[in-house]
Amino acid sequence: MVVLQAGYYGASISFSFPELAIISPRPKLPPPEAVIGCQSLALSSVQLRRLRVAPISSTMASRSTTQEVLPPALDSTSDPPPIFDGTTRLYISYTCPYAQRVWITRNCKGLQDKIKLIPIDLQNRPAWYKEKVYPANKVPALEHNNEVKGESLDLIKYIDSHFEGPSLFIDDPVKQDFAEELLSYTDSFRKDVYSSIKGNVYEAGAAFDYIEKALSKFDDGPFLLGQFSLVDIAYIPFIERFQPFLLDVKNYDITLGRPKMAAWIEEMNKIEGYKQTRHDPRELVESLKKRLMAQL
């Protein structure tokens, strides 16, 4: 159990996090400049296709899966993989929340043996990545069928619709429409919270209230569409970072007065495919301090 102590503004609050699933040693978070290659959000207006595969349930998602040994990140001294040899590869950074979205999707689909993980060291990235793999020189990127695709929201949809495994989207028109609304809001959500850190943190309340209200729309489960879906995957990497950071730095508990968000985070922490991608919250706090507090 990891416990963070927040003692700012004359208060002392203890905040506990479930112990992280241990897979293999993960590199320490890099300095702020290393996240520059982490892909920015691109919104898609294309509706998610309706799938015939049964959607994944929270029970299925939380079942124990094979713990994979995480490969070391490739840097400027590393040789490239045999690109376009028929192997499907997911290029990520262990520290990038956008890449984490796609990594979670791959895990929850059970595609660890179908999609090979290729971590890139963004602080010392190899030249061949831009020259031979992805000219945008960012992560995430997916090498599949002799093509390389990017943008995290596009990729989670692509993996869900083009690969086997349980569906991560709900086959319900009402929920599909609401999913597109929520996915379209992800970038505004992130920007609003970051902006509030530089000023009055309570201005971030509207962003978290939006999530709390969204979690109240459907009563068939604790997730954003009731049942676990790509929408939860789109938000959780940022909540994972904002929750400990705001508590530690601003003495602001995002779950206070938001019981549905608290329950959602608790349920998300049971999802095995997500647990395998999580970081030590203390490292996340220190990384965001360096990146954001320097701008204050």
ZIUR-V141049 format. One record per residue. RES is the residue in one small letter. SS is DSSP state (H for helix, E for strand, C for the rest). PHI is phi in radians with two decimals (* if undefined). PSI is psi in degrees with one decimal (NA if undefined). Layout:
res->RES ss->SS phi->PHI psi->PSI
res->RES ss->SS phi->PHI psi->PSI
This chain:
res->m ss->C phi->* psi->128.0
res->v ss->E phi->-1.75 psi->131.6
res->v ss->E phi->-2.14 psi->124.8
res->l ss->E phi->-1.77 psi->137.7
res->q ss->E phi->-1.85 psi->125.4
res->a ss->E phi->-1.93 psi->114.7
res->g ss->C phi->-2.14 psi->30.9
res->y ss->H phi->-1.58 psi->159.0
res->y ss->H phi->0.96 psi->36.4
res->g ss->H phi->1.34 psi->9.5
res->a ss->C phi->-2.12 psi->157.3
res->s ss->C phi->-2.30 psi->117.6
res->i ss->E phi->-2.26 psi->133.5
res->s ss->E phi->-1.69 psi->137.1
res->f ss->E phi->-2.32 psi->123.3
res->s ss->E phi->-1.83 psi->142.9
res->f ss->E phi->-2.10 psi->142.3
res->p ss->C phi->-1.08 psi->148.5
res->e ss->C phi->-1.10 psi->135.4
res->l ss->C phi->-1.26 psi->147.7
res->a ss->C phi->-1.20 psi->129.9
res->i ss->C phi->-1.62 psi->119.1
res->i ss->C phi->-1.94 psi->-61.3
res->s ss->C phi->-2.82 psi->163.3
res->p ss->C phi->-1.00 psi->130.5
res->r ss->C phi->-1.83 psi->141.8
res->p ss->C phi->-1.03 psi->151.0
res->k ss->C phi->-1.11 psi->152.6
res->l ss->C phi->-1.12 psi->139.5
res->p ss->C phi->-1.41 psi->170.7
res->p ss->C phi->-1.15 psi->165.8
res->p ss->H phi->-0.96 psi->-36.7
res->e ss->H phi->-1.13 psi->-15.8
res->a ss->H phi->-1.32 psi->-14.2
res->v ss->H phi->-1.56 psi->2.6
res->i ss->H phi->-1.04 psi->-33.4
res->g ss->H phi->-1.47 psi->6.0
res->c ss->E phi->-1.41 psi->122.0
res->q ss->C phi->-1.07 psi->136.2
res->s ss->C phi->-1.29 psi->161.0
res->l ss->C phi->-1.33 psi->134.0
res->a ss->C phi->-2.15 psi->127.8
res->l ss->C phi->-1.57 psi->141.4
res->s ss->C phi->-1.97 psi->136.1
res->s ss->C phi->-1.61 psi->-2.2
res->v ss->C phi->-1.32 psi->129.6
res->q ss->C phi->-1.20 psi->143.8
res->l ss->C phi->-1.14 psi->133.8
res->r ss->C phi->-1.20 psi->149.8
res->r ss->C phi->-1.46 psi->122.1
res->l ss->C phi->-1.72 psi->150.7
res->r ss->C phi->-1.56 psi->-15.7
res->v ss->C phi->-1.24 psi->141.2
res->a ss->C phi->-1.10 psi->137.4
res->p ss->E phi->-1.16 psi->154.2
res->i ss->C phi->-1.31 psi->139.8
res->s ss->C phi->-1.71 psi->162.4
res->s ss->H phi->-1.12 psi->-31.5
res->t ss->H phi->-1.15 psi->-45.8
res->m ss->H phi->-1.08 psi->-43.7
res->a ss->H phi->-1.15 psi->-29.8
res->s ss->H phi->-1.55 psi->-4.3
res->r ss->C phi->-1.15 psi->147.9
res->s ss->C phi->-1.13 psi->133.0
res->t ss->C phi->-2.05 psi->170.8
res->t ss->C phi->-1.08 psi->128.3
res->q ss->C phi->-1.43 psi->115.6
res->e ss->C phi->-1.58 psi->150.3
res->v ss->C phi->-1.46 psi->121.1
res->l ss->C phi->-1.32 psi->129.7
res->p ss->C phi->-1.30 psi->155.6
res->p ss->C phi->-1.22 psi->152.8
res->a ss->C phi->-1.22 psi->142.0
res->l ss->E phi->-1.52 psi->136.7
res->d ss->C phi->-2.16 psi->-165.0
res->s ss->C phi->-1.14 psi->-16.4
res->t ss->C phi->-1.65 psi->-3.7
res->s ss->C phi->-1.53 psi->144.1
res->d ss->C phi->-1.35 psi->150.9
res->p ss->C phi->-1.29 psi->155.2
res->p ss->C phi->-1.23 psi->167.1
res->p ss->C phi->-1.26 psi->83.2
res->i ss->C phi->-1.08 psi->142.1
res->f ss->C phi->1.01 psi->41.4
res->d ss->C phi->-1.77 psi->11.1
res->g ss->C phi->1.74 psi->-10.6
res->t ss->C phi->-1.43 psi->135.5
res->t ss->C phi->-1.52 psi->126.0
res->r ss->E phi->-2.22 psi->139.6
res->l ss->E phi->-1.96 psi->114.3
res->y ss->E phi->-1.59 psi->123.4
res->i ss->E phi->-2.39 psi->175.6
res->s ss->C phi->-2.12 psi->138.8
res->y ss->C phi->-1.09 psi->-19.6
res->t ss->C phi->-1.79 psi->-2.6
res->c ss->C phi->-1.64 psi->122.7
res->p ss->H phi->-1.15 psi->-30.7
res->y ss->H phi->-1.19 psi->-44.5
res->a ss->H phi->-1.14 psi->-34.0
res->q ss->H phi->-1.06 psi->-35.7
res->r ss->H phi->-0.95 psi->-48.6
res->v ss->H phi->-1.27 psi->-36.0
res->w ss->H phi->-1.07 psi->-44.7
res->i ss->H phi->-1.08 psi->-44.1
res->t ss->H phi->-1.04 psi->-46.6
res->r ss->H phi->-1.01 psi->-44.2
res->n ss->H phi->-1.16 psi->-44.9
res->c ss->H phi->-1.20 psi->-23.5
res->k ss->C phi->-1.42 psi->-9.2
res->g ss->C phi->1.28 psi->36.9
res->l ss->C phi->-1.84 psi->21.9
res->q ss->C phi->-1.02 psi->-31.7
res->d ss->C phi->-1.57 psi->-9.4
res->k ss->C phi->-1.78 psi->-31.1
res->i ss->C phi->-2.11 psi->112.9
res->k ss->E phi->-1.40 psi->133.2
res->l ss->E phi->-1.48 psi->125.9
res->i ss->E phi->-2.16 psi->95.4
res->p ss->E phi->-1.35 psi->139.9
res->i ss->E phi->-2.02 psi->136.7
res->d ss->C phi->-1.44 psi->103.1
res->l ss->H phi->-1.21 psi->-21.9
res->q ss->H phi->-1.35 psi->-24.7
res->n ss->H phi->-2.51 psi->56.7
res->r ss->C phi->-1.26 psi->147.3
res->p ss->C phi->-1.25 psi->142.4
res->a ss->H phi->-1.09 psi->-32.7
res->w ss->H phi->-1.15 psi->-19.8
res->y ss->H phi->-1.15 psi->-44.4
res->k ss->H phi->-1.28 psi->-39.6
res->e ss->H phi->-1.30 psi->-36.5
res->k ss->H phi->-2.01 psi->-21.8
res->v ss->H phi->-1.89 psi->-64.1
res->y ss->C phi->-2.43 psi->102.7
res->p ss->C phi->-0.99 psi->-27.0
res->a ss->C phi->-1.16 psi->-18.9
res->n ss->C phi->1.06 psi->33.5
res->k ss->C phi->-2.21 psi->169.8
res->v ss->E phi->-2.14 psi->152.9
res->p ss->C phi->-1.46 psi->163.3
res->a ss->E phi->-2.60 psi->144.8
res->l ss->E phi->-2.11 psi->123.3
res->e ss->E phi->-1.67 psi->113.9
res->h ss->E phi->-2.68 psi->132.3
res->n ss->C phi->0.94 psi->44.3
res->n ss->C phi->1.09 psi->24.5
res->e ss->E phi->-2.31 psi->157.5
res->v ss->E phi->-2.14 psi->125.7
res->k ss->E phi->-2.04 psi->153.6
res->g ss->E phi->-2.32 psi->-172.4
res->e ss->C phi->1.33 psi->121.0
res->s ss->H phi->-1.12 psi->-44.7
res->l ss->H phi->-1.17 psi->-37.0
res->d ss->H phi->-1.12 psi->-39.3
res->l ss->H phi->-1.25 psi->-37.5
res->i ss->H phi->-1.17 psi->-34.7
res->k ss->H phi->-1.19 psi->-42.4
res->y ss->H phi->-1.10 psi->-47.0
res->i ss->H phi->-1.10 psi->-40.3
res->d ss->H phi->-1.13 psi->-36.2
res->s ss->H phi->-1.63 psi->-16.2
res->h ss->H phi->-1.92 psi->-3.3
res->f ss->C phi->-2.21 psi->156.5
res->e ss->C phi->-1.19 psi->169.4
res->g ss->C phi->2.01 psi->169.5
res->p ss->C phi->-1.10 psi->143.8
res->s ss->E phi->-1.16 psi->140.2
res->l ss->C phi->-1.85 psi->18.9
res->f ss->C phi->-2.39 psi->147.6
res->i ss->C phi->-1.54 psi->130.9
res->d ss->C phi->-1.49 psi->68.6
res->d ss->C phi->-2.55 psi->119.5
res->p ss->H phi->-0.98 psi->-40.1
res->v ss->H phi->-1.12 psi->-44.6
res->k ss->H phi->-1.22 psi->-32.6
res->q ss->H phi->-1.12 psi->-42.5
res->d ss->H phi->-1.11 psi->-42.6
res->f ss->H phi->-1.19 psi->-33.6
res->a ss->H phi->-1.07 psi->-42.9
res->e ss->H phi->-1.13 psi->-37.0
res->e ss->H phi->-1.09 psi->-45.8
res->l ss->H phi->-1.15 psi->-41.1
res->l ss->H phi->-1.16 psi->-34.9
res->s ss->H phi->-1.19 psi->-22.4
res->y ss->H phi->-1.54 psi->-11.6
res->t ss->H phi->-1.02 psi->-40.2
res->d ss->H phi->-1.22 psi->-42.0
res->s ss->H phi->-1.10 psi->-39.7
res->f ss->H phi->-1.01 psi->-50.2
res->r ss->H phi->-1.07 psi->-46.0
res->k ss->H phi->-1.14 psi->-40.0
res->d ss->H phi->-1.12 psi->-40.5
res->v ss->H phi->-1.22 psi->-45.0
res->y ss->H phi->-1.04 psi->-41.7
res->s ss->H phi->-1.11 psi->-38.5
res->s ss->H phi->-1.18 psi->-27.5
res->i ss->H phi->-1.10 psi->-29.7
res->k ss->C phi->-1.43 psi->-13.4
res->g ss->C phi->-2.29 psi->-121.3
res->n ss->C phi->-1.52 psi->112.3
res->v ss->H phi->-1.08 psi->-25.4
res->y ss->H phi->-1.22 psi->-13.6
res->e ss->H phi->-1.18 psi->-20.5
res->a ss->H phi->-1.26 psi->-13.4
res->g ss->H phi->-0.98 psi->-36.3
res->a ss->H phi->-1.10 psi->-37.8
res->a ss->H phi->-1.16 psi->-43.8
res->f ss->H phi->-1.27 psi->-31.2
res->d ss->H phi->-1.14 psi->-33.6
res->y ss->H phi->-1.07 psi->-43.3
res->i ss->H phi->-1.16 psi->-42.3
res->e ss->H phi->-1.04 psi->-44.0
res->k ss->H phi->-1.14 psi->-40.3
res->a ss->H phi->-1.08 psi->-36.9
res->l ss->C phi->-1.22 psi->-11.0
res->s ss->C phi->-1.65 psi->-5.2
res->k ss->C phi->-1.24 psi->-40.0
res->f ss->C phi->-2.05 psi->141.3
res->d ss->C phi->-1.92 psi->17.2
res->d ss->C phi->-1.76 psi->18.3
res->g ss->C phi->2.91 psi->170.9
res->p ss->C phi->-1.55 psi->3.6
res->f ss->E phi->-1.74 psi->176.2
res->l ss->C phi->-1.15 psi->-27.2
res->l ss->C phi->-1.93 psi->22.8
res->g ss->E phi->1.51 psi->-62.3
res->q ss->C phi->-1.72 psi->153.4
res->f ss->C phi->-1.00 psi->135.5
res->s ss->C phi->-2.70 psi->-178.4
res->l ss->H phi->-1.05 psi->-27.8
res->v ss->H phi->-1.14 psi->-42.0
res->d ss->H phi->-1.08 psi->-40.2
res->i ss->H phi->-1.11 psi->-35.4
res->a ss->H phi->-1.16 psi->-32.8
res->y ss->H phi->-1.63 psi->-32.9
res->i ss->H phi->-1.09 psi->-34.1
res->p ss->H phi->-1.06 psi->-31.9
res->f ss->H phi->-1.41 psi->-39.0
res->i ss->H phi->-1.07 psi->-39.2
res->e ss->H phi->-1.00 psi->-33.4
res->r ss->H phi->-1.53 psi->-43.2
res->f ss->H phi->-1.17 psi->-38.8
res->q ss->H phi->-1.04 psi->-55.8
res->p ss->H phi->-1.23 psi->-32.9
res->f ss->H phi->-1.15 psi->-49.1
res->l ss->H phi->-1.15 psi->-34.0
res->l ss->H phi->-1.20 psi->-42.8
res->d ss->H phi->-1.27 psi->-43.6
res->v ss->H phi->-1.60 psi->-37.0
res->k ss->H phi->-1.97 psi->-0.1
res->n ss->C phi->1.00 psi->37.6
res->y ss->C phi->-2.07 psi->115.4
res->d ss->C phi->-1.64 psi->111.4
res->i ss->C phi->-1.19 psi->-16.6
res->t ss->C phi->-1.61 psi->-9.2
res->l ss->C phi->-1.16 psi->121.0
res->g ss->C phi->1.35 psi->6.5
res->r ss->C phi->-2.24 psi->75.6
res->p ss->H phi->-1.12 psi->-32.7
res->k ss->H phi->-1.24 psi->-35.9
res->m ss->H phi->-1.14 psi->-41.8
res->a ss->H phi->-1.05 psi->-43.1
res->a ss->H phi->-1.19 psi->-37.4
res->w ss->H phi->-1.10 psi->-45.5
res->i ss->H phi->-1.09 psi->-41.3
res->e ss->H phi->-1.06 psi->-42.8
res->e ss->H phi->-1.21 psi->-38.5
res->m ss->H phi->-1.09 psi->-35.9
res->n ss->C phi->-1.19 psi->-9.8
res->k ss->C phi->-1.61 psi->-12.3
res->i ss->C phi->-1.30 psi->114.1
res->e ss->H phi->-1.07 psi->-41.1
res->g ss->H phi->-1.12 psi->-26.4
res->y ss->H phi->-1.45 psi->-43.1
res->k ss->H phi->-0.95 psi->-34.4
res->q ss->C phi->-1.21 psi->-12.3
res->t ss->C phi->-1.87 psi->-3.2
res->r ss->C phi->-1.31 psi->156.0
res->h ss->C phi->-1.92 psi->160.5
res->d ss->C phi->-1.06 psi->122.4
res->p ss->H phi->-1.04 psi->-28.0
res->r ss->H phi->-1.13 psi->-37.9
res->e ss->H phi->-1.19 psi->-39.4
res->l ss->H phi->-1.09 psi->-42.7
res->v ss->H phi->-1.07 psi->-48.0
res->e ss->H phi->-1.13 psi->-38.7
res->s ss->H phi->-1.13 psi->-44.9
res->l ss->H phi->-1.21 psi->-32.5
res->k ss->H phi->-1.03 psi->-47.5
res->k ss->H phi->-1.12 psi->-39.2
res->r ss->H phi->-1.35 psi->-42.8
res->l ss->H phi->-1.68 psi->-42.1
res->m ss->H phi->-1.16 psi->-26.2
res->a ss->H phi->-1.16 psi->-19.2
res->q ss->H phi->-1.56 psi->-9.5
res->l ss->C phi->-1.35 psi->NA
